[in-house]
Amino acid sequence: MQAFYSYPRKTLNRQPPNTIFDVHAVDIPEFDGSAALSSLYEKNEIPFAGLNLRDSKSPYDADSFDAVVVCDVLDHLNFDPLPALQEINRVLKADGYVSCTVPCSGAWASAVLPSRGSM
């Protein structure tokens, strides 16, 4: 199984027994030279590519991945996210899975800010 992760975590190599993941990581080009990330990727044998989602295609062939995981990325885009989503669709196999997460700012605000009627 191949998976394309836009934001790798140290737990990626914790797989169920008899399961093989071929994990690839992509992040913004500014992090491409990060010593800490390079060390993490090398330690976990994860190929890494820097990618500008605004105007670049990923270095992967079409229909390359069974799963794409995008963690807290889309909320940071200051441009139309449709090209980035189209690129995810391009590299995803026809029967593949996508997991996109964004922070739930409403839940954070309600936990931190006082409610209107409480003052």
N, C-alpha and C positions, 0 to 999 in steps of 0.2 A: 504494500500500500504506500503510495506517495502522498505526502501532505505538504502544503505550502503555507508557511506561517509568516504573517507580517510582523509578529512581535514574539520572539522566542522566550521561553521561560526555562529555568534550570530543571524543571520537572519533565521536560520533553522526553527524556530517555527512560522514564518510568512507565514501561508498557506492561500490559498483561502478558503472561507467559505465552510463548509460541506466536507472538504477534510481532511483525516486522514493520517498522515505519521508516521510510526514507524521507527525512525531514530536511526542508530547505528554508532558509530565512531571508527575508527582504525587509530592509528598513530604509529610511531616508539617507541620501548620500552623505550628509553631514556626520553620520555615525559610522560610515564605512571605515574610517581610520581610528576608531576608538580602540585603545589597547584592551580595555576591560571586556568589550564585546568580542573583539578578536580572540581573546583568551577563552571566553565562554564557548564560542563557536568551535574553536579548535579542540578544546577539551571534550566536547560532546560530538565531535566529528560532524558538524552541521555546515554545509556549504552556505555562503552568505553573499548577497548582492545588494549594493546600494541602488535605489531606484527613485527617480522623481516621478511621482504618480501623475503629475499634471500633464506631462508631454512625453512620457517614455513608455515603451513596451517592456515587459519583464524579459529576462534573458531565457525564458523557457518556451518550449514548443507548445503549440495548441494541443489541447486534450492531454496534458501531462500529469494532472493530479487528481487523485480520488477525493481529496478534501482540501479546502482552503479555509484558514482561520484568520480572521481580521479582528484584532483586539484593540479597541479604543483608538481607532485610526480615523474613521470617517468623520468624527466630530471635530477633527483638527484641520480638515481640508477647507481652505478659504477660496475654493473654486468649485465648479460644478463636479460632483462626484461621479457622474455618469460614465466618463471615460475610464475611471479607475474600476468601476464595477464591470464595465465591458471587458476590461483586461482580465479581471478575475474570471469572468465567464469564458474568456478565450482559453485560458490555461486549464480550466476545470474540465474533467471528462464529462460526457453526456449524462452519466448516472452518478455524478459526484455530489458532494455535500459542501455547503458553505455555512460557516458560523461567523456572523458579524456581531460584535458587541459595541455598545456605546455607553458611556457613563449615564446613569440615571440622575441628572442634575436636580430634577424635581424632588426626589427622595432625599438627596443631600441637603437641599435648601430647607425642606420641611423639618429635618432633624436639627439643623443649626439655627435657623431663624425662628423667632417667636411667631406664633399664629396671630392672626389679626385680632381676635376678640380677647386676648389674654392680657392686655395692658390696662 
